[in-house]
Amino acid sequence: MTRYRLTILTPLLAGDGQRLAPIDYMVWKDQVNVLDQRRIFRLLARGPRLETYLSQIRRAEKLDFASWGGYAQNYASRRIPFEHPSSAAYYARASAEHLFIPTFAASSAGEIYVPGSAIKGALRRAVVLGMAGEASWRTLGEALAASDRAPRRPGAILEQLLLGGPSQDWLRGLMLSDSAPLAPGGRTRIYLLRTATLVQRAGRAELGWKMSPRGAVEFRRPMDSTPHFAEMASPGAVFEGSAGAAVISSQGKARRALRWSGGGFDWRQLLAAANEAAAQLLALQRRYAEATGLRGVAESMARLEQRLHQIREEGRSCLLCLGWGTGLLAKSASLETGRGPYHELLRLLPVYREQLRTGLPFPKTRQVVFLQDQPATLAGWAELELHG
């Protein structure tokens, strides 16, 4: 069995679908103090304040710090620092609907881990991206055009077209465990993200920042846009787990039970596909950042491109973009969104039809991670290394 090491390069959120509601935490001393509600309930049950506390939880969008701030100081199950002190001020001004904080995947004991399915999904997408061509997109487009309604999972049709049915799909043999759980202390922070977009000004596409519900604001005022907060693993954090391939070639009964007739598993082919997908995505993201004047983001993408050049020569690792906030391009099986058969296919899907009619480059938005209160990078980049 091979071991893998996932090293975080830009803030990354591998979530489990859980979010902290504004009544689950309080901000104090530039950190999010997650309230230990069970302990608070037991404490308040001894006196007359329990009903008052429950009444505020039912009515309030946030807990009143003046009344309950002592509990944030003394009865917090976790204390997650903001990446920068300025985030506390943005939190104070934001409406409660924007203060639900996605959290990192965690065990019942509160230890964080990266789900193996997140890594496997990124690798599988890379393989499909490398295999998809004009012919496959045209075939998929014809299938969608002939359908009475858009399928819920059009990507599944493409995967079967390229990889074959269950008995031919060689990626079925890929096995990746969840990473070993780690204590979250020092490995995660609350990061501030804002949504950059493109707007038409004087016939040109320029940078704007999304503000809910009004749309884009003046490009010189990113601090007026709607902030988003997320618990993300910090660059430098390392997660480790096991990786391997299903050994069924010599097990006739297992092969028949799984209806397996695929060829052998090739790690080098998989890593090469992932690195090629990363190269295409990084180049596209860097061009977007340069065109919109996001200098910090462009420099971050350039550093990742340099790292990618190094690891492609070594052949033991790859760059992946995974997790929350990475956007459509990190999950798509084609990056040719402005022309060609993939573009025509997107026009058939109602969810994208109106956006494509604007004539602006698609997709026009990016979730930008702010560091030191400045737009600095994009989320979700990590290096996957195999060893042992």
Secondary structure, 3 states (H helix, E strand, C coil): CEEEEEEECCCECCEEEEEECCCCEEECCCEEEEECHHHHHHHHCCCCCHHHHHHHHHHCCCCCHHHHHHHHHHCEEEEEEECCCHHHHHHHHCCHHHCCEEEECECCCCCECCCHHHHHHHHHHHHHHHHCCHHHHHHHHHHHHHCCCCCCCHHHHHHHHHHCCCCCCHHHHEEECCCCCECCCCCEEEEEEEEEEEEEECCEEEEEEEECCCEEECCCCHHHCCCEEEEEECCCCEEEEEEEECCCCCCHHHHHHHCCCCCCCCHHHHHHHHHHHHHHHHHHHHHHHHHHCCHHHHHHHHHHHHHHHHHHHHCCEEEEECCCCCCHHHCCCCCCCCCHHHHHHHHHCHHHHHHHHCCCCCCCCEEEEEECCEEEEECCEEEEEEEC
